[in-house]
Every structure is written in structure tokens, then in C-alpha cells.
Amino acid sequence: MVRFLVRRVLLGVFVMFVVTIVVFVIFFVGPGSADVARTMAGREATPKTVALIAHRLLLDRPIYVQYWHFLDGLLHGNLGYSYYHGQPVTSILKQAFPVTLSLALGAAVIWLVLGVLSGVLSAVRNRSFWDRTVTVLALFFYSMPSFVLGLLLLYVFYYQFTLAGIHLFPGAGYTYLTANPLKWFQGLVLPWTTLALVSAAAYTRLTRGSMLDVLNEDYVRTARSKGLSENRVIYRHALRSALTPVVSQFGIDLGVLVGGAVITETVFGMPGLGFTAVQAIENQDLPVIIGIVIVASAAVVVANILVDAFYAVLDPRIRLH
Amino acid sequence: MALLEVSDLHVSFPTPDGVVRAVRGLSFAVETGKTLGIVGESGSGKSVATQTIMGLTRGARVSGQALFEGIDLLAMSPKELRSVRGAQVGMIFQDPLSSLHPYYRVGWQIIEMIRNNHHEISKAKARERAVELLRLVGIPQPDRRVDDFPHQFSGGMRQRAMIAMAMSLNPKLLIADEPTTALDVTVQAQVLQVMRRLQEEFGTAIILITHDLGVVAEVADDVVVMYAGSTMEKADRYETFGAPHHPYTEGLLQSLPAYGGERERLRPIPGQPPSLINLPGGCPFHPRCPYVMDRCRAEMPPLFEVGGNPAHTSACWLSRDQVERAALRTKVVGQPLAAPAVP
């Protein structure tokens, strides 16, 4: 088990190393040495700033020295400096990250519970009225873009509610959990619902298919032959195996989401990583974009390591070999 | 009274292609402490029949009666049936690898079964019992192997672990559905031996479902031969192998390689088993039967007594006189039946 995890972590470190090389090549080598400082400086930068950047990035030194300088900074938690905002990238991301994390984790819990439970129900009552209702709903939300669903929710629960004098959900913005837990929650309900409904649909289908396969397994028949209750057969015996593909999908989705839920954050005006990335692109604020790319990659890598660890907990055949 | 008495069992499954008539009028009885062998080719309905009786088939149309200690299993509520499954009737299946849950320890799976029916037994006590059961079925170092996962067991050990689990509540009946089919021949013998030993020790009745006549010859007291969902012949082991009446039974025996003795060509039964959706009229075996008569195509024969022996019945229109039947056999097949030796 320990060896398995160590191997996965090392692999993750290697992937991150490759990511830094790719990022470095794209942003520091690609533009050509003459233009790197210029592109980093953002729009409306003075020649003085450009010269300062060239000096800070060691642009007059060989490329491998530049790369080492870049990597050394990353390892010390230094993601660079945003000349557009006039502050370190780390402090910009430190503000944005909790927003995205709150959004992603909350939505993930909702869609996982919703998706798995409706998927199980759908599989156990295969072809029943329930199954068909769940399937239709799942396809409905699955095919709905999140900006449409988000705007619809805003129209009903913010606009119409506000007209009716009910101020339950804010129209935009984000309140930090530490500042006001209730406002934090109120502000997140609609974004959570948007993300969760769109994603839950995929999990319903995934869980249903996986459960239908597992319910035909011999060991489920064995469980029934032991005289176990139907609930125990379904949740303890069948669902445990059926969760494997769900968990791996979940890891990937969550990892991607933690890197920024661009559309949802933009619709609800939440200053998370996705929103910050969109703004950085508009402002040609390259250092921030680089920072977000690296944080987002790290999120995917970490999520995959967690998935593998969870796999090992689920399946002894992985743990023991 | 027999422990389990099944009469006129019909099982069919509606499918988009038509109704699959998997079992058509099956009747048999198992006595306490005895072994009944149910023999037939794949698709003859032997597994479906027992699994339906125990409520393990879904979406089936069922009729008939299955009296277990006088109470009809087919009329029970799912909850009542659940209390019979496991506690009174243990079951083991063909593929021991896929029949054990790959994610749970072997011991855990046995303990789960014990504690599911006896909540008052502590985990430690149930574990002791699991170790003892594993020892009983011949697992070496059972106190250590109890914590192994199924994939750490060999095929034979897995099947023995399945038997240990099925026997953990001292059931009155053990249904073994092709228990040795997926195993090596040497391991087959060990598994059969374990089953027989447990039967002697606990007086358990066994229904042994198999397509392997060798296995039946070794352990069954009585034999039911099934074809296309119906009973073809019922007799004790000696009659089945020594003086079979039904042409299908005869065909099965002749397609068996003789052990020792003279080498001769195997005689497979020509043709294929019929589709269960589109069964031929009359006797389902008539398209493949060397003795076929006009009557066979029109009318399904009921089970007749053979040779005045009420324990030997055969669903065939041929003469029920054993001497006449043997003469006919010599005439059609060209030689008398070369019966394999019954151990």
C-alpha cells in the first residue's frame, strides 16, 4: 500500500515537472528572448518596467539558468509578479482559490450524492417509471449548458424573488466563509445548484450503468443466496464495486473544477480562479495566467493521486500488488 | 415426507424475442441426507429451476409448487424466503472466483452470513466459527487464511470456502450448481469429497446440478435427467447408469468416453438442443431421437413407470418393459448399451 502510494506521488511529481517545462517553453521561450519581458509586462507597460522584468527574469543569461530560476521560484512558492496588478501572483491566487474551492467542493458533494443515489435507484428499478423519470431528467440537465441553467436560476431565484421582495440569494459576488458563514452559504446555493445539476446527470448515467453490470455479477447472487436484506445486497455488496468507475471520473472532474469553474464563476460574478483567469487573459496579464495554469495542473495531479489512494482502499487487489 | 418436493414447476421469461420457456413441468423430490443429481446440457433449465425456487431469478413467470418441509417456497413473501435462503438452504455456484466478493476478506464474508442470521453471536465468536469451518473444508492454516482475500486463494480453495460459507448455518439442504465444472479434475474430486463428508457429518441433503455424468455417478443417490426444461427420466443412480430407459439418457451415456475397457468411437447425440422460444411439438427430444415415432411428434409423453419400478420413470412412448427396451436398443443402435461402471 505504502509502496503503491509512493509510486503514485513520484509519478505526480514527475508530471508537475513536465508541466513546468511546458509552461516555461510556451511563455518564456516561445515569444523569443526579445519579447518575453514585453509580453510579461501586460498592456500599457512603460519601457522601464520592461527593463526591470528582463533583469528579474535573468533574460540575459542562458535558457537553462532562466529555467532553474523559474523552477527555484516555484519551489519557494513564488509564482511570479503581476505587473498589471502590481502585486505577487501568489497573493492574487490566494484570494481566488478559496472561492473556487468552496464552489467546487460544495457542488461536488451535492452532485455525487444526487448522481449516485439516483443512479442506484435507476438501476435497481430498471425500466420502471422511476428509472425513466430519472433518465429524462438526467438527459435534460446533461444537455443544458451551465450558463443557461445559471442564468435561469438567477432569473427566477434572484430577479423574480427580488421583485417579490424576497432577498434570499445574492445576484453576484462572494462572501468568505470566515467573514460570514450564512452569507457564504446563501451566495453559493445557486452556483452550487448550477454546477451540481449539470454534473449530477453524468454521474446518474455512470452509476446506473455500472450498477446494472455489477447487479449481474455472481457475487451479488451469492450475497442474495446468503439471505441478506436487499438493502445490504445493493449498498454493501453491489455499490461498493460499482463505485470504482464513478470514483475515477469524480477525481478527474473535481481536479479540473478546482482549477477554475470558468463559466459558473463568470455567470455569478464570483472572483474565483476561473474568473481571474478570464480577466487575466483580457488584460494580457501573463504571470497570472502562468500561475493559474500551474495551480490547475497541480489540482488535477493531486486529485488523481487521491483517486488512486481511494481505489486502493476500495479494491484489495490493487492494495496488495 | 421429502425435505424438498417440487411438482409441476414452470418458469418462463418474457423477452423481446418471445417467451423463453426455461422450465416446463419439472418435478423432483430430495430426501434428508440424500443427494439428488440434476443432469442436463447447458440451457436445459436445471440452474434456472433451483434459482427460481430460491427466489433468485428476476422477471420470471412461475407456476407450480416447491414444498420445503411442507411449506410452499413459491408462495412465500420475499422476506420469508430470505429467512430460508442461507439459514435453511445453502447454495454454491459454478465459478468460485466470481462468486466470492473480490473486495471483502473470505472470513468477513463467512462472518457476515453467520451474523446476519444470528445477531447475538459476537464478531469474535463468529470469526472462530469461520476459522473452524475453513478447517472443516480443508483449508490449510485457516486461522491465517481467514483474513485473505478471494484472489489469494486457489480455485479449489475458493470453492471450498464457498462450501464453508454455505454450510456455516447448518442448512438442511445444499444446492450445488455445477460446483466442480470450473475446477481441475483432481481438485474436483477433493471438492466432492468435502461435500460428501459434510453431508455425512450434518445429514444435509444435497441437490447437485451438473452436466457431468461422471460426477453424478460418483455422488448422487437419485438422478433427474432434464432436457429443454422438462424431466426426461428419473431413477436411482444404478438404474440410470445400468438400465436407462429414455433415449436421451442413453445418448448422454453413449457420448461419455468409457473409462478403461475397449476403445470405440464416441457416439455424440446428433443435432442441437431446441430453442426454448420455439420448441418443437410433442416430445422436445424427437428431432434428435434415433427411435422417433409419429406419436412423438404430436404428443408429449407423461412420466411412465419403467419395469414396474415406481422409483424409475421416463417420459417416453417406447415400451416400458426392460427386456423389450433392451432388444430395441440392440436393433437400433446395433449393440447393447455399454454402461460405464458405477463406483
HADDOCK unambig.tbl for C-alpha pairs under 7 A between the chains (distance, minus, plus):
assign (segid A and resid 218 and name CA) (segid B and resid 98 and name CA) 5.53 0.50 0.50
assign (segid A and resid 218 and name CA) (segid B and resid 99 and name CA) 4.76 0.50 0.50
assign (segid A and resid 219 and name CA) (segid B and resid 98 and name CA) 5.93 0.50 0.50
assign (segid A and resid 219 and name CA) (segid B and resid 99 and name CA) 4.20 0.50 0.50
assign (segid A and resid 219 and name CA) (segid B and resid 100 and name CA) 5.19 0.50 0.50
assign (segid A and resid 219 and name CA) (segid B and resid 101 and name CA) 5.24 0.50 0.50
assign (segid A and resid 222 and name CA) (segid B and resid 99 and name CA) 6.00 0.50 0.50
assign (segid A and resid 225 and name CA) (segid B and resid 85 and name CA) 5.67 0.50 0.50
assign (segid A and resid 225 and name CA) (segid B and resid 86 and name CA) 5.93 0.50 0.50
assign (segid A and resid 225 and name CA) (segid B and resid 91 and name CA) 6.36 0.50 0.50
assign (segid A and resid 226 and name CA) (segid B and resid 85 and name CA) 6.02 0.50 0.50
assign (segid A and resid 226 and name CA) (segid B and resid 86 and name CA) 4.33 0.50 0.50
assign (segid A and resid 226 and name CA) (segid B and resid 113 and name CA) 6.01 0.50 0.50
assign (segid A and resid 227 and name CA) (segid B and resid 82 and name CA) 4.70 0.50 0.50
assign (segid A and resid 227 and name CA) (segid B and resid 83 and name CA) 6.06 0.50 0.50
assign (segid A and resid 227 and name CA) (segid B and resid 85 and name CA) 4.83 0.50 0.50
assign (segid A and resid 227 and name CA) (segid B and resid 86 and name CA) 5.08 0.50 0.50
assign (segid A and resid 228 and name CA) (segid B and resid 116 and name CA) 6.72 0.50 0.50
assign (segid A and resid 314 and name CA) (segid B and resid 103 and name CA) 6.95 0.50 0.50
assign (segid A and resid 315 and name CA) (segid B and resid 103 and name CA) 5.41 0.50 0.50
assign (segid A and resid 316 and name CA) (segid B and resid 103 and name CA) 5.83 0.50 0.50
